[in-house]
Amino acid sequence: MTQTTLTAPARTPKSTKPFIPDLVYFEPGALEYPKGKQIMDFVKNRNIDYRMTTSHNRITNLPGETEQEKYRIAKRTLVVGVRKTLTFDQSKPSADYAIPISTGCMGHCHYCYLQTTLGAKPYIRVYVNTVDILRAAKDYIEERAPQITTFEAACTSDPVGLEHITGSLGELIRFMAEEEFGRLRFVTKFHHVGPLLDIKHNNHTRIRFSINSDDVIRQFEPATSRFEERIEAAARIAHAGYPLGFIIAPIIWYDGWQKGYAELLERLAAALPERAAQGLTFEMIQHRFTKTAKNVIEKRYPKTKLEMDIEKRKQKWGRWGQYKYVYPDEQQTALRQFIAERIFEHFPEASIDYFT
């Protein structure tokens, strides 16, 4: 089986600062909501350039000469608007539904599926009408009661990286704490969890951290928090009593992957407090891509070492009407078995929710 060799670039071990946009657009009606006014105060207090727009779809004049430059600038642009569609998408296998509070991410992960799902609009959007969104969530909960209904808040974004601007996760956590049959989940690559630590959550919110081998993080996850920062944040979340989980994703087959993923689980076990192991969950997602994603990624990150050779992959039909390319069965089995064994070696009471 052919393996890719990763040579990790040097990376300065400095703290990842909270995201501050370079440019903010406000859509019609956004400033009629308290959250919209709060974000406007945030923008003005920091002298951030802002503009009004009739719709995010009309934002076509962002600066930049090349594909890569336009993309980088868009990732530093925030759009503040009102969520009009309150029908939630399904979010299997993570949760029953995706709860939409934001779209887009400030990270630059080469492999991210948002490269294609957001298409030509990679800017970050946040929604100010969380009261409406929570009312819709309440309807879903009541419709399914007494069955538990779970909501994933990070399907199309990394809301932890925006919490210091929006406060939306805090609203969701407080709401779900009072819902007997409602549960919240979200995953992050950022360590800025301070605003969440003192919230009454009633064990109804599971916070998960996306982790990976050091080689993968260094090579393919620019503009995200370092592994050490994520684990320190996970320990703080555990001390705050939240249910905790980790997503190992994307699992990548490369030369030395066994050593990389073994060290990952060793470091994780050494860094977490004992209480964090109680009820710990893991999710495992192998690397996959579509032809569309491959084309977009190679334009935006032309020097990437991300292996996307269709000839080395197994074709699998995706839910969005495109074939995706995953590892052949033999490689999938080797990855799943090896990493699962290391998980249970260090966390014998943990559970693995799924491998996909």
C-alpha positions in Angstrom: 0.0 0.0 0.0 1.4 3.3 -1.1 1.9 5.9 1.6 2.4 9.6 1.4 5.4 11.2 3.2 4.7 14.3 5.1 7.4 16.8 6.0 6.0 19.1 8.6 6.9 22.8 8.1 8.3 24.8 11.1 5.6 26.5 13.1 6.1 29.0 15.8 4.5 27.8 19.0 2.7 31.0 19.9 -0.8 31.3 21.2 -3.6 31.5 18.6 -5.4 34.8 18.9 -9.1 35.2 18.7 -10.5 35.9 15.2 -11.0 39.6 14.4 -12.4 40.3 10.9 -10.9 42.8 8.6 -14.2 43.8 7.1 -17.9 43.3 8.2 -21.1 43.5 6.2 -24.5 44.0 7.8 -27.5 42.6 5.9 -31.0 44.3 6.1 -32.7 43.8 9.4 -29.6 42.7 11.3 -29.4 45.8 13.4 -33.0 45.4 14.5 -31.9 42.5 16.8 -30.0 43.0 20.0 -27.3 40.7 18.8 -26.9 42.7 15.6 -26.4 45.9 17.7 -24.0 44.0 20.0 -21.9 43.0 17.0 -22.0 46.6 15.6 -20.6 47.8 19.0 -17.9 45.2 18.8 -17.0 46.4 15.3 -17.0 50.1 16.1 -15.0 49.7 19.3 -12.2 48.0 17.3 -12.4 50.4 14.4 -13.2 47.6 12.0 -14.2 48.6 8.5 -17.9 47.9 8.0 -20.5 48.3 5.2 -24.2 47.7 4.7 -25.4 45.3 2.0 -28.7 44.3 0.6 -27.8 40.6 0.7 -24.7 38.5 1.2 -25.3 37.2 -2.4 -24.4 40.7 -3.7 -21.0 40.7 -2.1 -19.0 40.3 -5.3 -16.4 43.1 -5.1 -14.0 41.7 -2.4 -10.5 42.7 -3.3 -7.8 40.3 -4.5 -6.0 39.6 -7.8 -5.7 35.8 -7.6 -7.9 32.9 -6.5 -5.7 32.4 -3.4 -5.7 36.1 -2.5 -9.5 36.5 -2.9 -10.0 33.4 -0.8 -7.7 34.7 2.0 -9.5 38.0 2.1 -13.0 36.4 2.1 -11.9 34.3 5.1 -11.3 37.5 7.0 -14.7 38.9 6.1 -17.7 38.6 8.4 -21.4 38.9 7.2 -24.0 39.6 9.9 -27.5 38.7 8.9 -30.9 37.2 9.7 -31.4 33.5 9.2 -34.5 33.1 7.1 -34.6 29.3 6.6 -35.6 27.7 9.9 -36.0 24.2 8.6 -33.0 22.3 9.9 -30.9 19.8 7.9 -30.2 16.3 9.1 -26.7 15.9 10.6 -26.0 12.1 10.6 -24.0 10.5 12.1 -23.2 13.3 14.5 -26.7 14.3 15.6 -30.3 14.4 14.5 -30.2 18.0 13.2 -27.8 20.8 12.4 -28.7 24.0 14.3 -27.7 27.0 12.2 -26.0 29.8 14.1 -23.1 30.5 11.7 -21.6 29.5 8.4 -18.0 29.5 7.3 -14.8 29.3 9.2 -11.6 31.4 9.8 -9.4 28.3 9.7 -7.5 27.3 6.6 -7.7 23.5 6.8 -6.7 22.2 3.3 -9.1 19.2 3.4 -12.2 20.9 4.7 -15.5 20.0 3.0 -16.6 23.7 3.4 -14.3 24.3 0.4 -17.1 23.1 -1.8 -20.3 23.4 0.2 -19.7 27.2 0.5 -18.5 27.4 -3.1 -17.6 30.9 -4.2 -18.8 32.4 -0.8 -16.2 31.4 1.7 -16.8 34.4 3.9 -18.1 33.9 7.5 -21.7 34.5 8.2 -23.4 34.8 11.7 -27.1 35.0 12.4 -28.6 37.4 14.8 -32.1 36.0 15.2 -31.2 33.2 17.6 -34.5 33.6 19.3 -36.2 32.4 16.1 -33.6 29.6 15.7 -34.2 28.3 19.3 -38.0 28.5 18.8 -37.6 26.2 15.8 -35.4 23.9 17.8 -38.1 23.8 20.5 -40.6 22.6 17.8 -38.3 19.8 16.7 -37.8 18.7 20.4 -41.5 18.7 21.1 -42.4 16.8 17.9 -40.0 13.9 18.9 -40.5 13.9 22.7 -40.0 11.8 24.8 -37.2 10.8 22.4 -34.0 12.8 22.9 -33.3 15.1 20.0 -29.7 16.1 19.4 -28.5 19.2 17.6 -25.0 19.8 16.0 -24.0 23.4 16.1 -20.8 23.0 14.0 -21.8 21.5 10.7 -21.0 24.5 8.6 -18.7 26.5 10.9 -16.6 26.5 14.0 -18.7 28.6 16.4 -16.2 28.6 19.2 -14.0 30.8 17.1 -16.8 33.3 16.9 -18.2 33.1 20.4 -16.4 36.2 21.6 -18.2 38.1 18.8 -21.7 36.5 18.9 -22.3 34.8 22.3 -24.6 32.4 20.3 -23.2 29.2 21.7 -23.9 30.5 25.2 -27.5 31.1 24.3 -27.8 27.6 22.9 -26.2 26.0 25.9 -28.5 27.8 28.4 -31.6 27.0 26.3 -30.7 23.3 26.0 -29.9 23.0 29.7 -33.6 23.6 30.4 -34.8 21.1 27.7 -35.5 17.6 29.1 -35.4 16.0 25.7 -32.9 18.3 23.9 -29.2 18.0 23.7 -26.5 20.1 22.0 -23.2 19.1 20.5 -20.5 21.0 18.7 -16.8 20.5 17.7 -14.0 22.9 17.5 -10.3 23.4 16.5 -10.0 26.5 18.7 -9.2 26.9 22.3 -11.2 30.1 23.1 -13.6 28.4 25.5 -13.5 31.0 28.3 -17.0 32.4 27.7 -18.5 28.9 28.1 -16.9 27.8 31.4 -19.4 29.3 33.9 -22.6 28.6 32.0 -25.2 26.3 33.6 -25.3 23.4 31.1 -27.0 20.6 33.1 -24.8 18.1 31.2 -27.0 18.6 28.1 -24.1 19.9 25.9 -21.2 17.8 24.7 -18.2 19.8 23.6 -15.8 17.9 21.3 -12.4 18.9 20.1 -11.0 18.0 16.6 -7.6 16.5 17.0 -5.1 14.8 14.8 -1.5 13.6 14.6 1.1 16.4 14.9 2.1 16.0 11.2 -1.4 16.5 10.0 -2.1 19.5 12.2 1.1 21.2 11.2 0.8 20.4 7.5 -2.9 20.9 6.8 -4.6 23.0 9.5 -3.2 26.6 9.3 -4.9 29.3 11.3 -6.3 27.0 14.0 -5.3 26.5 17.6 -2.3 24.2 18.2 -2.8 20.7 19.6 -1.5 21.8 23.0 -4.0 24.7 23.1 -6.9 22.4 22.2 -6.0 19.9 24.9 -5.6 22.6 27.6 -9.1 23.9 26.6 -10.5 20.3 26.7 -9.2 20.0 30.3 -10.9 23.3 31.2 -14.1 22.0 29.7 -13.8 18.8 31.7 -13.3 20.8 34.9 -16.4 22.8 34.0 -18.4 19.5 34.0 -19.3 19.4 30.4 -19.5 16.0 28.7 -16.4 15.8 26.5 -15.5 14.2 23.3 -12.8 14.1 20.5 -13.1 13.8 16.8 -10.1 12.3 15.1 -10.5 13.7 11.6 -9.6 13.5 8.9 -7.6 10.3 9.5 -4.9 10.4 6.9 -2.8 7.5 5.6 0.8 8.7 5.3 4.3 7.4 5.9 4.5 7.1 9.6 0.8 7.3 10.4 1.0 4.6 13.0 3.6 6.5 15.0 1.7 9.8 14.6 -1.6 8.5 15.8 -0.1 6.4 18.6 1.7 9.6 19.9 -1.5 11.5 19.6 -3.4 9.2 22.0 -0.4 9.1 24.3 -0.2 12.9 24.6 -3.9 13.1 25.0 -4.0 10.6 27.9 -1.0 12.4 29.6 -2.6 15.8 29.3 -6.2 15.2 30.3 -7.3 15.2 34.0 -8.7 11.9 35.3 -12.3 13.2 35.4 -12.2 13.9 31.7 -12.1 10.2 30.9 -15.6 9.7 32.4 -18.1 9.4 29.6 -15.5 10.3 27.0 -16.5 9.7 23.4 -14.5 9.5 20.2 -15.6 9.9 16.5 -13.3 8.7 13.7 -13.6 10.1 10.2 -11.2 9.1 7.4 -10.1 11.6 4.8 -12.4 11.8 1.8 -12.8 14.2 -1.1 -14.9 14.8 -4.2 -13.6 15.7 -7.7 -15.1 19.2 -7.1 -13.3 19.5 -3.8 -10.0 18.4 -5.4 -10.2 21.1 -8.0 -11.1 23.8 -5.6 -8.4 22.8 -3.0 -5.6 22.6 -5.6 -6.5 26.2 -6.8 -6.7 27.6 -3.3 -3.7 25.7 -1.8 -1.5 25.0 -4.9 1.4 23.8 -2.8 -0.6 21.4 -0.6 0.8 18.0 0.1 -2.7 16.6 0.6 -2.9 13.3 -1.3 -6.0 13.3 -3.6 -5.1 10.6 -6.1 -8.4 9.1 -7.4 -6.5 6.0 -8.6 -5.5 5.2 -5.0 -9.0 5.5 -3.6 -12.3 3.7 -3.4 -15.4 5.4 -4.9 -18.4 5.9 -2.6 -21.7 7.6 -3.4 -22.2 10.7 -1.2 -25.5 12.1 0.1 -25.1 15.4 -1.9 -25.2 13.7 -5.3 -21.5 13.3 -5.9 -19.1 10.4 -5.6 -16.6 10.8 -2.9 -13.2 9.1 -2.7 -12.3 7.2 0.5 -9.4 4.8 1.3 -9.7 1.2 0.0 -11.1 -1.3 2.4 -7.8 -2.7 3.5 -6.5 0.7 4.5 -9.7 1.7 6.2 -9.6 -1.5 8.3 -6.0 -0.9 9.2 -6.6 2.7 10.3 -9.8 1.9 12.2 -8.3 -1.1 14.1 -5.0 0.6 15.0 -6.5 3.8 16.2 -9.3 2.1 18.1 -6.8 -0.1 19.9 -4.8 2.9 21.0 -8.0 4.7 22.2 -9.0 1.8 24.4 -5.5 1.3 25.6 -5.4 4.8 27.1 -9.1 5.3 27.7 -10.6 1.8 28.5 -14.0 3.3 29.5 -14.4 5.5 26.4 -16.8 4.8 23.6 -16.3 5.2 19.8 -19.5 6.6 18.3 -18.6 5.7 14.7 -15.9 5.3 12.1 -16.8 6.7 8.7 
